[in-house]
Amino acid sequence: MAPNSTGSPVPGAHDGLVPVVVAVDGSSEAARAVEWAADDAFRRRVPLRIVHVVERGPYDIARFSTPEWPGILVVNGRKVLAEAEQVARRRRPSVEVDTEVVQGDVVRALCEQAGGATEIVLGSRGLGGFTGALLGSVSVRVAGHSRGPVVIVRPGGEQTRREVAVGVDDDPRCEPALDFAFEQARLRGGVLRAVHAWQLPVHAFAPEIVYDMDEIRRAQFQVVRDKISAWQEKFPEVTVLEDVQSAHPVDALVDASAMADLVVVGSHGRGGVASALLGSVSRGVLHHARCPVAVVRS
């Protein structure tokens, strides 16, 4: 059992388990991410690690840098971590918490942290390098490059609905996302909504080509059933709702996010551009979902 900051043992601490990692920068979005991460660490019965990345690059220019800069940045980072630790302990007093200041490129540092974590949790926007037009550029880049699950905590989803939504297609690369989604639904004692959205190909509107829409719908339902059947055997306690729609996948998943605690997507499905980048569906969901989003790479 690990000690807390006062030296007393923390009830429920689990030494040797893989922690949930959350990155903070002092913003309100980061504080929301800490609360989400603390909740998930509590559900998983694992420790919580809070990290702050000091990116010295902009201050290494000889004309502007001073000997005091690195120390000042680290001291400020420790203050940010202390505040985040207080948020976590208020939220989940029984969760073991440790903090760490990391120096280096922020995206590379967070991806390295993700490699030794159950998941890494980020706010959707933040201060400095975390800012962006709709979604922070750091959050997008970490989600696109990390080899472990990345949870982006967007505004919304504060009301507990006990439903997890996951995008499903017949691409084998969605299997890790299904595993993560079923586990989340199990931990929450909730329902899993398996969303499979499809659209008719462009040539379907040519009058000389005949389509049996009922047959197409049956085939799409079968895609979902085939994909989730093995996971239902592994997680028999999870109730699954099959949600098959004729819609764009982003629209279907964003709609599902309005009634979900979490939306889970693969790093890319059909139409993915490259293994190190997010596909258009994952990116669209990250920008527009109304609750936290988990991106899980294959």
N, C-alpha and C positions, 0 to 999 in steps of 0.2 A: 504494500500500500504506500503510495507516494505522499510526501508531505505537501501541504499548501504553503502560502507565503508566510504564515504565522508559525510554521513548523509542526502543526498538528496534522495527523493523518486525515485524509479526505475519505469519508464513507463512500464506498462504491468505486474507488479507484481501481484500475486494472492495469498493473504493470505489464509491459511486454506486448500489449495489444497495439494494433496499427491505429494511429490517431486520425480524427477528423482535423484538417488544417483549414484555418480561415485567415485571409490576408486583410490587414487593416491599414488605413491611412488617415484616420481621424475624422472622416466624413460621417454624416448621418447614414449614408447608404452602407458604409462599412459596419456601423453599429447594428444595423438591421441584419447584416450577414452574420455577425457574431451571435446574435440571438438565434438565428436559424441553425447555425453550426452547433451551438450549445444544445439545442433541442435534439438534433440528430445524434450527437455524441451520447446524450442521455438515453435515447432509444436504442442505440447500438451497444451501450455499455462499454464505450471506449473513451480514451482521454481526448482532450481538446488541445490543440496547439495553435496559438495565435502568433502570426508572423508579421513583421513590418519590414519592407524592403527599402534600404537606403541606396538610391541610385546616384552615384557621385558624378556621373558623366558631365552634366552641365556645369559642374563647379571645378572641373579639372583644367579649365583654360587658364594658362599661366597669368594672363593679365588680370583675371578676376579672382582667382583662387587665393585663399589665405590658409595658413597652418591650422587655424581654428575651425575651418569649415567641416572637416570630417567629424570632429568631436561634437560640434553643435548639432549636426544632423543625427548622430547616434543618440545624443541626449534627448532631442525632440522625439526621436523614434521610441525611446523607452517610455516617455510620457504618454505617447499614443497607445502603447501596449498596456501600460498600467490602467488607463481609462477603459480600454477594451476588456481587460481582465475583470474589472469591476462589473461591467455589463454582463459578462458570462457568469460570474459567480452569483449575481443577483437573479439571473434567469434560471440557472440550474446549479444550486449550491453543492450538490453531491458529485458533480463532474470534476475529474482531475484536470487541472489547467496548467500549462506551461507556456512561456512566451519566448520569442527569439527575434533579435534584430539580424537581418541578413543584408549583406552589401553586394551590389552587383547590378547587372541588367535586370529590370523588374520582371520581364516576361520569362527570361531564362531561369531566374531564381525561383519563380513561382512554379514553373514546369518541373524543376528539380524537386521542389517540395512535394508536388503532386505524386511523384514517383514513389514516395515512401508513405503515402497517406491512403486512408479509406476513400477519401474524396477531398478536393480542395474547394473551398467556398469563397466567393467573391461578391462584392456589391456590384450592382449594375452600372453605377457611376461613382465618381469620387473626386478627390482633390488631385491636383497636379496631373501625373501620368494616367490617372484613372478616368479623366473626363472624356466626354465624347458627345456627339450630336444627339443620338438616340441611346446608344449603349457605349459604355467606355471602351476605348480601343484596346486597353490592356485586357479587359474581360474577354473580348472577342478573340484576341490573339492567343491568350492562354487556352481558351476553349478549343481553338483550332489546332494547337500544337501539343497540348498535354496528352500523355499516354494514359492517365487515369481519369476517372469521372470528375467533371467540373460542374459545380452548381453556381448559377448566377442568380442572386436574390434580387428580383425585381420588385418594385412597389406593387402592393396588392397581395392577396393571399393571406392577409392577417386573420381572416375568419376561418376556423377549422372546418373543413368539409369532409374529411376522411375519404378523399378520392384522389387517385394518382392516374394521370393520363399518359399513355405511351404511344408513339407512332410505330406502326407495324407495316412492313411490306415483305415481299418474298426474297429480299436480299439477305444472305446469311450475315451480313455485317450489322444487322439490327439485333443479333442475339445478345451481345453484352448489354445493350440498352434494355432489353426485356428482362434480363437477370436483375439489373439494378432496379427496374420499376416494380417487379414482383416483390423484391426484398423490401422496398419502401412501403408498398401496400401492406405487406405482412407486419412490418414494424409499427405501422400506424393503425392496424386493425381495421383497415378500410377496404374500399373497392378499387379494382384496377379497370380503367376504361381503355380498351385496346382500339385505337383509332386507325382505320385504314381508309384513306381517301384516294379516289381514282377519277380520272377524267377520260372521256372518249378521245381517241387520237384525232388529229385534224382531218384525216381522210374519212372519218366516220360520217362526216356531213355530206359526202358525195352521194347523190341520189342513187347511183347504180350499185352501191354497196349496201347490202342488207345486214342489219345487226339484230340479234335477238337479245333485247335488253334484260329479260328475265334470266337468260342463261349467263349473261355477263355478271349480273348481280350475284347469282348463285356461285359463280367462280370466284368472285371477290370475297364473299363470305367464307368460302373454303380456304382461301389464302390465310385468313385470320385464324380459323380453327386449326389448320395444320401447324401454323407457326406457334400458337400458344399452348397446344395440347401437352407438349412435353413439360412446359413450365407449370402447368396446372397440376401435373403429377408431383412435381417437386414442391409446390406451394399449395397443397389442397385446401388450406384455410383461407385462401384469397378468393373472393368472388370476382369474376370477370364479366364485364359488360362488353359485348361486341358492338362496336360503333363503326359501321361501314357506310361511307358517304360517296356520292358523286360530287366531288368538290376538289379544290386545290388543297394539297396537304397542309400548307401553311394556314389557310383559312380554317380548315377543320380543327387543327391543333390549337389555334388561337381561340376559337370558340370553346373548345373543351377546357381551356385554361381558366375560363370564367367561373367554372364550377369545381376546380381542382386545387389541391394544396401544392401540387408539383406536376410539371410536364417533363417527360423524359424523351429525348431524341437521340438517335445515333449521330455520330460525327458527320456522316453523309450517307445518303442512300443512293437511289438512282439519280444520275445527274451530278454526282459529286465530282468536283474538279480535280482535286489532288489529295493525296493522303495526309498532307500537312495542313490542309485548309478546310474550313467549314463548307459544307454544301449549302445550296441556296435555301433548302427547307430549314435546316438547323439555324442558319443566320436569320431567316425571316421570323422564325418562332422566337428566337432570342430578342429580337427587336420589338416584337409586338405582343408577346404573351402577357397575361394579366396576373401571373403568379410566378414563383421561382421556376427556373428551367435547369434541368440537368442534361449536360451533353456527355455522352459516353462513347468513347472511341472503340472501334473494333480491334 
